[in-house]
């Protein structure tokens, strides 16, 4: 009988095969991660994020039967909720405020609050933009730019998202009607 020694360790071919597999996995991960063209896609990403958040806000308003709003500012946007006869900041899961960073900027081109506010006496409530005389000097008045009603209807608006580094990367978010939102690569027709 011959006495065979048991093999201990790995052969060079086995090690090279494992290294090749790890290299393939690493390269596939690198291809899926955002790279240097992230700034080119950031206007598109921001437009899609806003579109998805507005869809979620519409569902939230319908399920809870509570009016919501969207307010744009110099640094981005935030969602508002109608509570205690005024618009309050709303920071819930999925509807967190979004901040823009250079090279992106937001420009609200038009809005139509009158489309849903058909009754003049409603202009003091949910549809109102606030009265500066009623507020203290220390408190900030929350003014909605886009309303989302409990019925799911949304006021009409057109928003331009600009990229200072790449004019071709501009995107527009527009309401087609009070139910449908679209992200456009070109300026919408007026």
Backbone torsions as a table, in degrees:
resi	resn	phi	psi	omega
1	UNK	NA	138.6	176.9
2	UNK	-96.4	145.7	-178.8
3	UNK	-101.5	108.1	179.4
4	UNK	-87.0	136.1	174.4
5	UNK	-81.6	138.0	177.1
6	UNK	-76.1	141.6	-178.6
7	UNK	-76.0	136.1	177.3
8	UNK	-123.4	135.1	178.5
9	UNK	88.3	-171.9	-178.1
10	UNK	-114.1	153.5	176.3
11	UNK	-83.7	165.4	179.9
12	UNK	-62.4	-37.2	179.4
13	UNK	-65.8	-40.8	178.2
14	UNK	-64.0	-42.3	177.9
15	UNK	-63.7	-41.9	179.9
16	UNK	-66.4	-36.6	178.0
17	UNK	-65.1	-43.5	177.8
18	UNK	-62.6	-42.6	179.4
19	UNK	-63.9	-39.3	179.0
20	UNK	-65.5	-41.3	178.6
21	UNK	-64.4	-44.4	177.4
22	UNK	-61.5	-38.3	177.1
23	UNK	-63.1	-41.1	177.2
24	UNK	-64.6	-41.8	178.8
25	UNK	-64.7	-44.4	-179.9
26	UNK	-63.1	-40.5	-179.8
27	UNK	-69.2	-34.8	177.9
28	UNK	-68.9	-35.5	176.2
29	UNK	-66.2	-41.8	179.9
30	UNK	-64.1	-32.9	180.0
31	UNK	-73.4	-26.9	-179.5
32	UNK	-87.5	-20.5	178.4
33	UNK	-78.2	147.3	178.0
34	UNK	-65.9	141.2	-177.6
35	UNK	-113.4	-142.4	-175.5
36	UNK	-71.7	-18.0	179.2
37	UNK	-85.5	14.3	-179.4
38	UNK	-58.0	-39.4	-178.7
39	UNK	-65.9	-31.7	178.6
40	UNK	-67.4	-34.8	-177.8
41	UNK	-91.0	-6.6	-173.1
42	UNK	-66.8	-32.7	175.7
43	UNK	-65.8	-43.0	177.2
44	UNK	-63.4	-45.4	179.7
45	UNK	-61.5	-43.2	179.9
46	UNK	-64.9	-40.1	179.0
47	UNK	-64.4	-43.3	-179.9
48	UNK	-68.2	-38.7	176.9
49	UNK	-60.5	-45.7	178.8
50	UNK	-62.8	-44.1	179.3
51	UNK	-59.1	-45.4	-179.5
52	UNK	-67.6	-39.3	178.6
53	UNK	-66.0	-38.0	177.5
54	UNK	-66.8	-37.0	176.0
55	UNK	-63.6	-42.6	178.3
56	UNK	-65.6	-41.5	179.4
57	UNK	-62.8	-37.7	177.3
58	UNK	-62.2	-46.3	178.8
59	UNK	-64.2	-41.1	179.0
60	UNK	-60.7	-45.3	-179.8
61	UNK	-64.1	-39.2	-179.2
62	UNK	-70.1	-42.5	-178.0
63	UNK	-68.1	-42.1	-176.3
64	UNK	-93.1	-4.3	-178.4
65	UNK	51.3	51.0	-177.8
66	UNK	-136.3	127.9	179.3
67	UNK	-66.6	138.8	174.3
68	UNK	-123.1	166.5	178.2
69	UNK	-147.9	166.1	177.1
70	UNK	-125.2	130.3	179.3
71	UNK	-122.4	124.5	178.0
72	UNK	-92.3	145.7	174.9
73	UNK	-137.3	-175.7	-177.8
74	UNK	-63.5	-27.6	-174.3
75	UNK	-103.3	3.6	-178.0
76	UNK	145.7	-133.7	179.5
77	UNK	-152.6	162.3	175.2
78	UNK	-143.7	154.7	176.7
79	UNK	-92.1	146.7	179.7
80	UNK	-123.4	154.3	176.5
81	UNK	-127.0	143.6	-180.0
82	UNK	-84.8	107.6	179.8
83	UNK	-140.4	142.4	177.0
84	UNK	51.9	44.1	176.6
85	UNK	60.9	26.7	174.9
86	UNK	-156.3	164.5	177.5
87	UNK	-83.8	126.5	-179.2
88	UNK	-117.4	150.8	175.5
89	UNK	-60.0	143.1	-176.2
90	UNK	-127.7	118.5	-175.2
91	UNK	-131.9	77.5	179.7
92	UNK	-116.0	166.3	-178.6
93	UNK	-55.6	127.3	179.9
94	UNK	89.9	-16.0	-178.7
95	UNK	-126.6	38.9	-179.9
96	UNK	-74.8	150.9	176.7
97	UNK	-60.0	145.0	179.0
98	UNK	-113.1	133.1	178.7
99	UNK	-107.9	137.2	175.7
100	UNK	-96.1	145.9	177.2
101	UNK	-120.8	151.0	177.9
102	UNK	-57.1	136.8	17.8
103	UNK	-95.0	10.1	-178.5
104	UNK	-87.0	147.5	172.0
105	UNK	-146.8	153.4	-177.5
106	UNK	-109.0	144.1	175.8
107	UNK	-142.9	112.7	177.5
108	UNK	-80.8	110.2	-173.5
109	UNK	-80.9	-44.1	175.9
110	UNK	-155.3	158.4	177.7
111	UNK	-149.3	156.3	-177.2
112	UNK	-136.2	82.3	178.2
113	UNK	-71.6	-25.9	-176.9
114	UNK	-69.6	-19.3	-179.2
115	UNK	-59.4	-39.3	-179.7
116	UNK	-97.6	-26.6	-179.4
117	UNK	-89.3	80.3	-175.7
118	UNK	-87.5	-17.5	-178.5
119	UNK	-105.8	127.8	-175.3
120	UNK	-62.9	-32.2	-178.3
121	UNK	-71.1	-17.6	176.0
122	UNK	-74.3	-17.4	-176.7
123	UNK	-64.0	-18.0	177.4
124	UNK	-86.4	-15.1	-176.5
125	UNK	-99.9	-124.0	-176.9
126	UNK	-57.0	-38.8	-176.5
127	UNK	-80.6	-12.6	-178.3
128	UNK	-69.9	154.7	179.7
129	UNK	-101.6	13.3	177.3
130	UNK	90.4	152.9	177.9
131	UNK	-116.3	117.4	-176.3
132	UNK	-61.1	-29.9	-176.3
133	UNK	-71.0	-25.6	-177.8
134	UNK	-82.5	-14.0	-175.5
135	UNK	-94.8	148.1	172.9
136	UNK	-69.1	159.0	178.4
137	UNK	-67.0	-28.0	-176.0
138	UNK	-79.3	-25.9	-174.6
139	UNK	-91.3	144.4	178.8
140	UNK	-90.1	132.5	-179.8
141	UNK	-83.0	126.6	178.0
142	UNK	-89.0	119.7	-178.6
143	UNK	-117.9	118.6	179.7
144	UNK	-75.9	143.3	173.4
145	UNK	-103.5	-31.3	179.2
146	UNK	-132.1	127.4	178.0
147	UNK	-99.7	142.9	174.8
148	UNK	-125.0	109.5	-175.1
149	UNK	-85.3	159.9	178.5
150	UNK	-59.6	-19.4	177.3
151	UNK	-78.3	-11.1	-178.3
152	UNK	98.5	-8.8	178.3
153	UNK	-70.4	151.0	-178.0
154	UNK	-133.7	141.6	177.3
155	UNK	-66.9	150.5	-178.3
156	UNK	-74.8	141.5	176.6
157	UNK	-159.1	160.9	172.0
158	UNK	-132.7	128.2	-178.0
159	UNK	-123.3	132.9	177.3
160	UNK	-106.7	129.1	176.3
161	UNK	-110.3	113.6	-176.0
162	UNK	-100.5	148.0	173.4
163	UNK	-119.5	114.2	-176.4
164	UNK	-63.5	-25.9	-178.6
165	UNK	-85.4	-21.4	-174.8
166	UNK	-148.6	102.9	-179.2
167	UNK	-61.6	-35.0	-178.5
168	UNK	-68.0	-14.8	-178.4
169	UNK	-89.1	6.4	179.0
170	UNK	-64.7	147.0	177.7
171	UNK	-135.7	154.6	177.3
172	UNK	-124.6	137.5	172.9
173	UNK	-112.2	125.0	-172.9
174	UNK	-138.9	144.0	172.4
175	UNK	-88.7	127.4	176.6
176	UNK	-78.5	-38.8	173.1
177	UNK	-151.2	-168.5	-176.4
178	UNK	-73.9	3.2	-179.3
179	UNK	-120.5	-26.5	-168.1
180	UNK	-113.1	130.5	177.0
181	UNK	-112.4	140.6	177.0
182	UNK	-132.8	150.3	172.7
183	UNK	-107.8	124.2	-176.2
184	UNK	-113.8	145.5	175.9
185	UNK	-87.8	-18.0	-179.6
186	UNK	-124.2	158.7	179.5
187	UNK	-59.1	134.1	-179.4
188	UNK	-72.1	153.1	176.4
189	UNK	-73.3	143.0	-178.6
190	UNK	-86.6	NA	NA
